[in-house]
Amino acid sequence: MTAPARLGTGAMFDGIARRYDLLNRVISLGLDRRWRRALVQALAPGGRAGAFVDVATGTADVALALLRAYPGSRVVGVDPSGNMLAIGRTKLARAGLAGRAALVQGDGQRLPLPDGAACGAAISFGIRNVPDRLACLREMRRVTRPGGALAVLELGEPREGLLQPFARWHVHTVVPRLGAWLSGSREYRYLAESIAAFPTPDAFADLCREAGWTDVTVRAFSFDAVHLYAGRAPDA
Ligand SMILES: C[S@@+](CC[C@H](N)C(=O)[O-])C[C@H]1O[C@@H](n2cnc3c(N)ncnc32)[C@H](O)[C@@H]1O
């Protein structure tokens, strides 16, 4: 019998890759596209767009959105899951954008890029899965040129507001059941647990600063269920 894939790893995502995009749309009630649009805006390059790095690129939705938003840009997407990347490559090819993107199997804690190679660095719903988040944020900082942007989208525990009970019920009850049902995998239970274990927005913003990012801001979406962290690589 094969051991179950460790939760949150590339191996786990290999197992659910085929249904990942559908799961995303359903679980996020279709709002994931709006959140990714905000991430793309946060990465607007000051001058001419160069290459973005999209860490935990998965099925390449962020890569596609960046290429469409910034003509002339390129994207290097990095992810340990070969199956997620295979779907991403198909989507890029169908969109006629494969020539502007490279999807590379790798780890966010050791990015396969030289210093200052990227004009901006993104990670969308991926940093929760990376064992050493500080190392990943430092790597993203290392590969980003001075003045370049950081944008991190991540789920959070809904904490405040009138609709907080509804948002908590959605995350803790609906998401695991819907995820297990749609993916045929019990691993979607892990989603709620990992969200509850994620640092508060203030603590995560501090981690971005510790990794060397400046001008760090936090924007909340959907009753605090999602946060967009934006920052800038200090000028040289
Ligand atoms: C929830 S998916 C997000 C995919 C995509 N960014 C999106 O917005 O839909 C999380 C991704 O993190 C990847 N991942 C897991 N561990 C990682 C690591 N150490 N470094 C980089 N990516 C990792 C998984 O393989 C998976 O594709």
The ligand as a Gaussian input file, in Angstrom:
#p B3LYP/6-31G(d) Opt

LIG

0 1
 C       -3.542000      25.751000      -3.632000
 S       -2.353000      25.491000      -4.911000
 C       -2.195000      27.119000      -5.615000
 C       -1.959000      27.123000      -7.093000
 C       -2.049000      28.472000      -7.794000
 N       -1.025000      29.389000      -7.349000
 C       -3.415000      29.099000      -7.664000
 O       -3.520000      30.258000      -7.265000
 O       -4.393000      28.424000      -8.004000
 C       -0.890000      25.330000      -3.973000
 C        0.333000      24.932000      -4.775000
 O        1.476000      24.980000      -3.905000
 C        2.384000      24.027000      -4.389000
 N        3.442000      23.769000      -3.388000
 C        3.454000      22.881000      -2.371000
 N        4.636000      22.943000      -1.737000
 C        5.405000      23.874000      -2.361000
 C        6.736000      24.363000      -2.198000
 N        7.537000      23.919000      -1.210000
 N        7.194000      25.312000      -3.046000
 C        6.404000      25.793000      -4.044000
 N        5.134000      25.368000      -4.253000
 C        4.640000      24.415000      -3.425000
 C        1.490000      22.822000      -4.704000
 O        2.120000      21.862000      -5.538000
 C        0.285000      23.513000      -5.352000
 O        0.378000      23.554000      -6.751000

